[in-house]
Each structure stands twice: as C-alpha cells, then as structure tokens.
Amino acid sequence: MSKVKSIIKAAKVIEELAYKEDPVSLTTLSKEVSIPPSTLHRILSSLKAVSFVKQNSDGKYLPGSSLSMLSYALLQQEDLRELTMPYLETLKEETGESANLVVLSSDYKEVIYIAQAESDATVRGFSYIGSRAPSYATAVGKVMLADADWAEVRSALQEAGMRALTGSTITDLDTLEKELEEIRNKGFAVDREETERGAACIAAPLYGADEEVEAAISISGPSNRILGGSFSEMTQIAKRIANELSQEFKLNYQ
C-alpha cells in the first residue's frame, strides 16, 4: 500500500470512529469503511501507537486521547478566531495593512497563521491562513519566543536548524537571544525582510489570564510601508490593540 493511500485509509478510519457513539469491533468497522480486516488491523495498530485510537476491555475500538485533544484544540482556535476578528479588522483599518493572528507550535519551531483581516491595498502581506513559517525568522515568532523558556527554545532550534531565508535572517542563537531580550523590553518585535525579501512585519504579544503569551497579532506588508515613516505609529497601534485584546483574553479564558 502506498503512503498516500495509507494516509487516506487512516483518515477514513479516524473519521468513522469520531462519529461513533459506542466502541466498535474490528469486523464491524471493516465493513463500514470497506477495508479488509487484516489491512484495517495494521492501520488501527499504527493509530493506537500515537493515541488516535484505543481499545476497551472487550477489544473494541474508540477514539483515543490524541483525537480528543486535537478536537479540543480546533474548537479553541475557532473560539480564538471569533474573539479576535473584530480587533484584526480594527488593526487593518487603522494601519492599512494586513492584520494577522498567529500561534506558536508546541515545539517552538514554527508559527501558524490562524486568522487574518486582509489589506485592501493592491500590494499586501504575504501570509495566509494556515501558512507556517520558522519561528526565529518572523516577528510573531520572535515575540512569542521572547516569553518562552530560553533553554527549551535553544534546544528546539538547535535540533531544527536555523536556515537563512533571506540575507537578513537571524541564523545564530546568541544573536537571537539578544534580540529576544530587546523584544521583552520593547513589547513588540519586527521582521525586517527576514522571512521574505521586500516584506516586513510588526508583531505584539497577546497575554492570557496567567500573564503568559498565548498568541500574537501582527501587521504585514511591503517593507517600504511597514518600515517607512509610519513605523512608529504602526508599532503603537499594534501594541494598543494587542493590549485591548489581551484584556478580552483574560476575561474569556480565565
């Protein structure tokens, strides 16, 4: 079986189990997903290994903890998007640039864009919902890494490597550590063509009830606009709206 076909079959099994109210036997599940028992058993064994599937005392199958956690995370992100969109729209209107909501991956290596209010300008920000980027090369990533445990961040980035995306990308851990210290002091971060030539970004952190950074918002666009004469004003706007949204976070996620 090819890798692609295996993934498709596994996804089909997960989907079928997710909608089941009761545990299901291998024989019954095999008929419902039209996969031979021997093949299905191998798929289920793999899914059990990563906790997407588990078996009860009768040997029947049901969704595992990983699937429950994934469902919960998706619901949380949907709530997060709904809460954040009015603020992103305000940020876009006040700056004229694309406004983004971004979260940090659990391993510190990437950022994921989960909501956006797109600029009306002909030339605008380069990110899109669902896109990922190396944390160390983005303003949103740096502003969230600044709140994380440096020893853990250092270990994660050493493992992943810090590839240069442009001539401006920070690829040295000591340099990054110094920048993160500056970001903590300033309360915002800047991507100066570090991810993509000609593109820049200003990011501010979003704090939850425990005063830890939960996510980040940013404005992104052509570097001549972001880093030009309105840079200081845009920075203040981003920080102000991030502070207002953080207050909402504390009320809704305490």
N, C-alpha and C positions, 0 to 999 in steps of 0.2 A: 504494500500500500504506500502511495506517495505521501510526502509530508503534508502537502496541501489537502489531499483527500482525508488524511488522518485528522487534521485540524477541523475540517468541515464536519466530519462524523462526531468528533468530540463535542463540538459546539451544539450539534443537534441533540446529543445525549444530555448535555447540561440544560438546554432549553426545555427539554421534555421533563426532566426531573424538577426544574424550577417551578413548574405549574402543577405538580402533583401534590395532592393534599395528604396522601398516605405513602409510606415506603412501598417500593415496587420490586418484584422479583426479576432476576436476570431473564427468565423466559418471557415474562410479560413485556418487559422493556424492549427485548429483542424484536418482538412482533410490532410494537408501537413505533419503533424507529427504523424498522426494516434493515437491521444489521444482524448478521449471523451471530449466534451466541458466543462462539469462540473468539471472533473479532471483537465483539462487544465486551467480553470479559477482559481482554487486553486493554481496551480503551478505559474501562472502569478502574482497572488496576492502576493505570497511569494517573487518572484523575484523583484516585484515593491518595496517591503518594503526595499530591500537592493540596490535599484537603478540599478539593472541589466537590468530592463525593465521599460519603461514608456509608457503612453498613450497620444495621441494627443487630440485635441478638438473634434474629431469625434469618440473617444473611441477606435481607432485602436492602435495596439502595435508596438513599435520600440525599438531599443537598448537604454539602459539608460546610465547615466554618468559613473557608475562603470565599465561597459563593455568597454567604450571608454578609460577610464583611464588604465584598465588592458591591453588593446591592445597597448596603448602607452608605458606602462612600459615594455612590452615584446619586442617591437621594440627597445626601448632604450637599453635593456640588450643585444640584438643581436648586435647592433652597438658597445656596450661596449666590447663584446667578440671579435669582429673582430679587433677592435683597439688594444686590449690588448694581443692577442695571440703571436705576434712576441716577445714581451717583456717577456712573460711567457716562451717561448722556450729558450730565451737567459738566463733567470734565471735558468732554468733547466740545460742547458748545462754548465754553469759556476759553479754550485754547485753540480750537480749530483743528486739532489733531486727533488721530485715532486713540481711544482710551481702552485699556485692557485690564482684565482681572486674571491673575496668574497664581498658580500654586507651585510649591516645590515638591519634587518627588521624594519619597521616604528615604532614598539612599543618597540624597543631596546632589546627585549628578546632573539632573535635568530640571527644567521648568516646563509647565504645561499651561497653555493659554486656554482658559475655560469660558471666557465671556469677552465680548468686545462691542464697543459703540464705534462704528467705522466713520472716519472723517469724510466730509463731503468734498474735500479737495481732490482734484484730478490725480495728483501725485500724493500718495499717503503711506501709512505704515505698512510694514512688510509682513507682519504676523497675522495669523488667522486662528479661529477657534479649533482646538485640537492639536495645534502645532506644538512641537517641542524644540528646545534649544539647550545647549550646555549652560549650566547654571553660572559658571565662572565668567562667561562671555556676555552676560546680559545684565542690564540694570536691575530688573526684577529679581534675577537670581542672586545678585550680589547683595541686594537689600535684605533678602531673606537669609542668606548665608551669614550675614553680619550678626544675626540673632542666634545662630546655631552654635553648638559646641565645636570650637575650632579643631580640636584633636580628631573628632569624628569627620569633620569636613575635609581636613587634610588627608586622612586615611582614604576616604572615598575618592577624592580627586587624584591621589597618587595611583590608585587602582585603575581609574578610568583613563587617566592621562589628560593633559591639557593641550589639546591640539590648537594651533593657530588658525582661526577662521579668516582673519584679515591681518594686515601688518600691525594693527592696533590691539589685537587680542592679548590679554594678560596670560602668559603661559608659565609663570614662575610662582610657586606657592608663597614665597616670602613677600613678593610684591603684592600678591593678592591679600595676604594677611594685613599688610599695612593699609591697603585700600579699604578693607572691611572695617578697620578701626576708625578710619576717617568717616566712613558711611554711618557708623554708630553715632559719632559726634554730630554729624550734619543732619541726620534724619532723612536722607534721601540718597539715591545712587544714580549714576549716569553711565550710559553705554555710548561711548564716543567712537562709533563705527567699529566696535569690537566684534560684532556678530556679522555685520554686512556692510560693505563699503557704501558710503552715501546715506546710511541710515543711522539714526540716533534715537535715544530713549531716556526719559526721566522716570524714575520709579520711587514710590513711597510705600512704607510697610503698613499693614493692617493688623492691629492688635486685638486679641480676644480677651475674654474676661480674666484670664490668668496672666495678662500682660505679656504674653508670648506672641511672636509674629505668626499669624495664621495664613496669610496670603500677601499679595502685593498688587497695587494698581500702578498703571504707567500710562504715559503718553508717548507715542512713537510716530516717527515721520522722517522726512528728509533731514539730514544733519544741518543743512544751511538754515532751516527754520527752527529746529529744536535747539541748536547750539548758538543761534544768532542773537539779535538784540533783545528778543523776548525771553531769553533763557531764565533770567532771574524771576520774572513774573510767572512763567510757567511752573517753575520749581515751587513757588509759594502757593500757587493754585493747587498743584498736586498734593502738597503736604496738608493744606487746609481740608481738602476733600477726603484725603486718607484719614485724617483725624476725625472728621464727622462720621465717616463710615465705620471707623473703629468703635465709636460710641454706640452705633447700631449693633455691631457685633457683640458688644458687651451686654447689651440688653436682650439680644436674641439667642446667644449661645452660652449663657452663664450656667 
